[in-house]
Amino acid sequence: MTVQFVQVLVDCPTDERLFTYTWEGVIQPGDGVWVPFAGRFLGGIVVTVQVEAPAEQRKLKAIASILHRSFLPVAYWQLLEKIAAYYCTPLIQVVQSALPPGVLTRAQRRIRRQEGDPSQLSSPARQLWEHLATYQRHEAAWRELQKRIPNLESTLRELERQNLATSYLHTPPPPRPKVQTFITLLDPLATGATTRQEKLIQTLRHLGGELPLAAFIEQATTTRATVLKLAEQGWIALSDREILRREAGDQQPMTPDQPKTLTSAQAQALQQIQHLARGETLLLWGVTGSGKTEVYLQAIAPVLAQGKSALVLVPEIGLTPQLTNRFRARFPGKVWVYHSALAAGDRFDSWRQMLAGEAQVVVGTRSAVFAPLPQLGLIILDEEHDTSYKQDTPAPAYHARTVAQWRSQIEGCPLLLGSATPALESFRATQTAQFQLAQLSERVGGQGLAQVQVVDMRAELTAGVFSPLSRALQTALAQTIERGEQAILFLNRRGFHTFILCRNCGEVLTCPHCAVSLTYHATDRILRCHHCHYTQTELQQVCPSCQSPHFRYFGTGTQRIASAVLELFPELRILRFDQDTTQRKGAHRQILEQFSQGEADVLIGTQMLTKGLDVPQVTLVGILAADSLLHLPDFRCPERAFQLMTQVAGRSGRGAVAGEVILQTYAPDHPVVIAAARQDYLAFTLPELECREELGYPPFGRLVSFLWQGMDETIVRATAQFWAEQLGQLAGEVLGPAPALIPKLRQSYRWQVLWKLPLNIAPQPLLQPLLASRHGVKGVSCRVDIDPLHL
């Protein structure tokens, strides 16, 4: 067989060169391969294949095996290269973000901490030993530690000599297809069979002549050994078949759903969508409850009829169950779910099903923008304004909306963006004719938007009301439950109390690894850091600073709200919907189904419940501590606050009964609060755009954020200062360097710089020389974020 010379992009982020290997047999660009590299084995992607030997005469290594056959079409590869160039990220890291976990299997060196006495350690070794304790299972990848710990190898050797750490090579197994054994009837007469065997043959015939072996053994009350004897006689056949794993909700029977009669506004929007040219974008701006999802469904139907596929993105995993139920009811057997919370095998099977090329609908979160649908006919981003579409870490720090635009242009399909509160960038694009605009200004059924009552919490304090629920909210909640309706309470903080303060000296209990306060969780009676997951199981009895036993618990989280509601209304059935209650597999779906089916009176949650939740029985929404959304040091803070308050208000009154919203605030005269109470998008957006234009912020300018972190604050600060000086000589305006909002995280100090540029200057070409040398400072890592959403 002819030897072929194959160029491979190896899973090694520190080296983006193509490496040449040999292979005898069928191989093509896009194949995933397993190759020897620098004394270990790594995954890689085949880029080119040729039969002529390369110019260099050195001995070439052979590819060890093919992991997966071609899954990167030409257009898909173009998209990944564009992402790598725009977001200044090594191409292999983009490939890793796009592929399901484990498709490129990489042997990884990991360091594990051992318990013992660290008193004899040097300061650097002790620092490493303590740093390992901040990770789950007290172990971390060598690559991760290398970014943070100077002279890691020599420091690690000291720990190993004292048996306080060990290193090992970990090779995660790649996902494999799920295989199931089937039994098939070959000879229904079974001449010469015993009475027992004849009975089994008859049972198999009654069951249709073919079914999974496990199901047959259970229903026929027999054993595998008995079945094997039937196969030996040639009366039946056993065969292994691949079974595609599906999301749990896909197994549930769905009542078929027929297209609804559209309002005139919906019909006009649908017509605009169907007349979009290849690669064009339309913004569907519709108030909450205006029927955007029905427009999505009717826009997808002709796409499937043409033998093409549709990709639907949603911002939160918690939103997928309710939305996918509607899609599965409308398009049975054609809807797949793809998001990071799926098990590796489920994601792997979803990925391969997409590659099959059959017309289908894929619903997923941010990472689903990489779904490899070969016949893509339409891309939809629901709640397109949501910040969850932006990835911060790991690199690339891409925005799914931006990537979706590129993909629609490369693959020649329309892009549909939907929101009741569009991002200012998207709304501005409609003003400059980059996007088309369709508007749904009324709710379906003629029901008006919920009435919003603003409650001044300063007056509540004056009146001696110290409950997190105002008197108006307590009254409205009682009346809602009395009518047999449901309520939602929104608070953008989980936990019971957000910080604990010593009343004697003012000391706040903080995480030993991060510059943040610990949050008290009453259910488990623990203190937890929501950034590094440090947990303190024994509650502090005395202040670590002054030894005083007098602590006071401040701040309110979702646990505390649930407790306060039960104190006022002990008979209420309450569900919480936040990161603490949705960690186990399927929890999102279970909680939302319980609430939708009326198994709870009140749903208390964080911003997870502000997006797309549609429960007709909800007639009351309480927005607690709205002020916590208004005062962050970020120019986008007012936009996010308006969007969150407007979106959560939109969960009320979506059925036949009018809705009510109680908005609690200490700043009732704040422009954002006033606009949100009116649910008036333009009243907020137009003045905000004028302010952004005056300051040169997006969408009227470009931003690049740089974040440096390391264990030595002096070196981190000096590195940030050097870069700030270099950037200032290139173009634009440099803000910083300054400590990050969280100046210390996992024992790493963090400094940041913000680079402002006019729209006509692209940052990437200017950054290349600097980025090429950014790894020059040992122990300091740099994260570059093009078009950051969080500052």
Buried (B, 14 or more C-beta within 10 A) or exposed (E): EEEBBBBBBBBBBEEEEBBBBBBEEEBEBBBBBBBBBEEEBBBBBBBEBEEEEEEEEEEBEEBBEBBBEBBBBEEBBBBBEBBBBBBBBBBBBBBBBBBBBBBBBBBBBBBBBBEBEBEEBEEBBBBBBBBBBBBEEBBBBBEBBBBBBBEBEEBBEBBBEBEBBBBEEBEEEBBEEBEEBBBBBBBEEBEEBEEEBBEBBEBBEEBEBBBBBEEBBEEBEBEEEEBEBBBEBEBBBBEEEEEBBBBBBBEEEBEEBEEEEBBEBBEBBBEBBEEBEEBBBBBBBBBBBBBBBBBBBBBBEBBBEEEBBBBBBBBBBBBBBBBBBBBBBBBEEBBBBBBEBBEBBBBBBBBBBBBEEBBBBBBBBBBBBBBBBBBBBBBBBBBBBBBBBBBBEEBBBBBBBBBBBBBBBBBEBBBBBBBBBBBBBBBBBBEEEBBBBBBBEBBBEEBEBBBBBBBBBEEBEEEEBEEBBBEBBBEBBEEBBEEEBBBBBBBBBBBBBBBBBBEBEEBBBBBBBBBBBBBBBBEEEBBBBBBBEBEBEEEBEEBEEEEEEEBEBEBBBBBBBBBBBEEEBEEBBBBBBBBBBBEEBBBBBBBBBBBBEEEBBBBBBBBBBBBBBBBBBBBBBBBBBBBBBBEBEBBBBBBBBBBBBBBBBBBBBBBEBEBBBBBBBBBBEBBBBBBBBEBEBEBBBEEBBEEBEEEBBBBBBBBBBBBBBBBBBEBBBBBBBBBBEBBEEBBBEBBBBBBBBEBBBBBBBBBBBBBBBEEEEEBBEBBEEBBEEBEEBBBBBBBBBBBBBEB
